[in-house]
């Protein structure tokens, strides 16, 4: 009788191990697909940026990957003290990627050179 209980216990333990192993493999690819497909809107990104730096948005643009998918939203925000900040928000999860003080020199350096 003890032997039957031991065999039964081992059988259940093996099934639990196999089920957990295969179950994790089956769910993992789907879980990573779901997490990367979450996107925020430009309005949501704007609100997040304005929470980080209070002021008025004076310019905005997006950064895209090679396929044209938006990777992040970028806002130039002017505070009451006339300082400007560039706030970059990740388009996937809404996290603040960076906050940097912005100057007019940055704008001049980023312009495309004239075409000859």
Protein Blocks (a to p, Z undefined) as FASTA:
>chain_A
ZZmmmmmmmmmmmmmmmmmmmmmmmmmmmmmmmmmmpccdfklmmmmmmmmpgcddfbdc
ddddfkopafbdcdddddfkopacdddddfklopafbdcdddfklmmmmpccddZZ
